[in-house]
């Protein structure tokens, strides 16, 4: 499935921050976006289009001027070798993101083919999240991992230390925040009776993450039919988050 996810992030300090979008992974190389390749980013209705200009550029200055006239930007693919990110990366920052109608925190669907990437903002209360992987400490085998993070969790009642019930069925996992004054023993009984899991929202700090986090891995994801490299189609309202496997028909490009 040639769909990825991205988020409009902040670049720089809050007072003078600019919108920033980052793509990374070997899928860039597989679609021609190799190290050093020139990429044109242009706003278009509903989002941004990224075009590869790796060969046959008659005049860089002409391309630069025409790109600026269309409200876009030029950038290059680079190879990251940091502790947290290794491999091909493309980062674009600036006003062309705002011109596309995108804002800090927007969740994006990214569709790609050789030499072309399109990014679209998702509907309100919808996000796409990649199923990650984590190594099982006992077996050493990699298992699927749901890693959901961001300040948007606080806005819908999933603040740090909030207790959640987790209900699973084929193709769907539902997190429900237990916000009212609760008696823990009663919640445990309710979870066991309904074959639910109990999880707690956490807060993580680090190089990549400094935000509220929901983390779940292993057999519960597998029993619900999720595997590594799947994409969660996430819908949410106050107090409830639902994860489903992505159906590409749900996204319009």
Protein Blocks (a to p, Z undefined) as FASTA:
>chain_A
ZZdcdddddedjfklgccddddedjklmmnopaghiacdddddehiacddddfbhpfblk
lmmmmmmmnopacddddddfbfklgcjddddedjklmmnopaehiacdddddehiacddd
ddehiacddddddddfklopacdddddedjklmmnopaghiacdddddehiacddddfbc
cdfklmmmmmmmnopacddddddddfkbccdddddehjllmmnopaehiacdddddehia
cdddddfklpcZZ
